[in-house]
């Protein structure tokens, strides 16, 4: 019994108590709980991957735009394929 009383009076018990209270606060706090932090970290990681994806796509589009600006035949072919444009005297048949 004396050992138990001595343990409750020791610094180790105080540190353990503070640690347990900290854990309880981390899991029950509305703003700063551990679950929210983990979800936010996952969301941030996904958004960074999405940013990289769109940066790569933007770079591809810039290269394609440069290519279309430099080659008139390629621009005409692109407009015909993508937007189904045609000359006034042509008939266009769409086959999918």
KAWO-V344135 format. One record per residue. N is the residue number from 0. RES is the residue in three letters. D_FIRST is the distance of its C-alpha to the first C-alpha in whole Angstrom. Layout:
# KAWO-V344135
n: [N | N]
res: [RES | RES]
d_first: [D_FIRST | D_FIRST]
This chain:
# KAWO-V344135
n: [0 | 1 | 2 | 3 | 4 | 5 | 6 | 7 | 8 | 9 | 10 | 11 | 12 | 13 | 14 | 15 | 16 | 17 | 18 | 19 | 20 | 21 | 22 | 23 | 24 | 25 | 26 | 27 | 28 | 29 | 30 | 31 | 32 | 33 | 34 | 35 | 36 | 37 | 38 | 39 | 40 | 41 | 42 | 43 | 44 | 45 | 46 | 47 | 48 | 49 | 50 | 51 | 52 | 53 | 54 | 55 | 56 | 57 | 58 | 59 | 60 | 61 | 62 | 63 | 64 | 65 | 66 | 67 | 68 | 69 | 70 | 71 | 72 | 73 | 74 | 75 | 76 | 77 | 78 | 79 | 80 | 81 | 82 | 83 | 84 | 85 | 86 | 87 | 88 | 89 | 90 | 91 | 92 | 93 | 94 | 95]
res: [UNK | UNK | UNK | UNK | UNK | UNK | UNK | UNK | UNK | UNK | UNK | UNK | UNK | UNK | UNK | UNK | UNK | UNK | UNK | UNK | UNK | UNK | UNK | UNK | UNK | UNK | UNK | UNK | UNK | UNK | UNK | UNK | UNK | UNK | UNK | UNK | UNK | UNK | UNK | UNK | UNK | UNK | UNK | UNK | UNK | UNK | UNK | UNK | UNK | UNK | UNK | UNK | UNK | UNK | UNK | UNK | UNK | UNK | UNK | UNK | UNK | UNK | UNK | UNK | UNK | UNK | UNK | UNK | UNK | UNK | UNK | UNK | UNK | UNK | UNK | UNK | UNK | UNK | UNK | UNK | UNK | UNK | UNK | UNK | UNK | UNK | UNK | UNK | UNK | UNK | UNK | UNK | UNK | UNK | UNK | UNK]
d_first: [0 | 4 | 5 | 5 | 6 | 9 | 10 | 11 | 13 | 14 | 18 | 17 | 16 | 18 | 21 | 20 | 20 | 23 | 24 | 23 | 25 | 28 | 28 | 28 | 31 | 33 | 33 | 34 | 36 | 40 | 41 | 39 | 37 | 37 | 39 | 42 | 42 | 42 | 45 | 47 | 47 | 48 | 51 | 52 | 52 | 54 | 56 | 57 | 58 | 61 | 62 | 63 | 64 | 66 | 67 | 69 | 71 | 72 | 73 | 75 | 77 | 78 | 79 | 81 | 82 | 84 | 85 | 87 | 88 | 90 | 91 | 94 | 94 | 90 | 90 | 93 | 91 | 88 | 89 | 91 | 88 | 85 | 87 | 90 | 93 | 96 | 100 | 102 | 104 | 101 | 100 | 96 | 95 | 91 | 90 | 86]
